[in-house]
């Protein structure tokens, strides 16, 4: 079994870290809307031009450095 990606969700305007965790943890906490895969939601959110709330970074644990 592979290692899960870790995601860091930051406020787009301030850069403040709002949440960190795996896809399952972010879905359980309510950050990721129901019915979305975390990776697809992150890609959609990072490509938004209007009303952007979050900046999402996904990475593998050995490379994250956080």
C-alpha positions as CSV (number, residue, x, y, z in Angstrom):
1,X,0.0,0.0,0.0
2,X,1.4,3.5,-0.9
3,X,1.8,6.5,1.3
4,X,-1.1,9.0,1.4
5,X,-0.6,12.5,0.1
6,X,-0.6,15.2,2.8
7,X,-2.5,18.4,2.1
8,X,-1.9,21.9,3.5
9,X,-4.9,24.2,3.1
10,X,-4.0,27.9,3.5
11,X,-6.2,31.1,3.4
12,X,-5.7,32.6,0.0
13,X,-5.5,36.2,1.2
14,X,-3.5,35.9,4.4
15,X,-1.5,32.7,3.9
16,X,-2.6,31.4,7.3
17,X,-2.6,27.6,7.6
18,X,-6.2,26.5,8.1
19,X,-5.7,22.7,8.0
20,X,-3.2,20.0,7.4
21,X,-3.8,16.3,6.8
22,X,-4.6,13.4,4.5
23,X,-7.5,13.4,2.1
24,X,-9.7,11.5,4.6
25,X,-8.9,13.8,7.4
26,X,-9.8,16.9,5.4
27,X,-13.0,15.3,4.2
28,X,-13.9,14.4,7.8
29,X,-13.2,17.9,9.1
30,X,-15.5,19.5,6.5
31,X,-12.9,21.5,4.7
32,X,-13.5,19.5,1.5
33,X,-17.1,19.6,0.4
34,X,-19.1,16.3,0.4
35,X,-19.0,14.4,-2.9
36,X,-15.6,15.7,-4.0
37,X,-12.3,13.9,-4.1
38,X,-9.7,16.0,-2.3
39,X,-7.3,16.0,-5.2
40,X,-9.9,17.2,-7.7
41,X,-11.3,19.8,-5.3
42,X,-7.7,21.1,-4.7
43,X,-7.1,21.4,-8.4
44,X,-10.4,23.2,-9.0
45,X,-9.9,25.5,-6.0
46,X,-6.3,26.4,-7.1
47,X,-7.6,27.2,-10.6
48,X,-10.4,29.5,-9.5
49,X,-10.2,33.1,-10.7
50,X,-13.1,34.6,-8.6
51,X,-14.0,34.2,-5.0
52,X,-11.0,32.1,-4.2
53,X,-10.8,31.1,-0.5
54,X,-8.0,28.6,-0.3
55,X,-4.5,27.8,-1.6
56,X,-3.9,24.0,-1.4
57,X,-0.6,22.2,-1.6
58,X,-0.5,18.4,-1.8
59,X,2.7,16.4,-1.3
60,X,4.1,13.0,-0.3
61,X,5.3,12.7,3.3
62,X,9.0,12.3,2.7
63,X,9.1,15.4,0.6
64,X,6.9,17.7,2.6
65,X,9.4,19.1,5.1
66,X,6.6,20.3,7.3
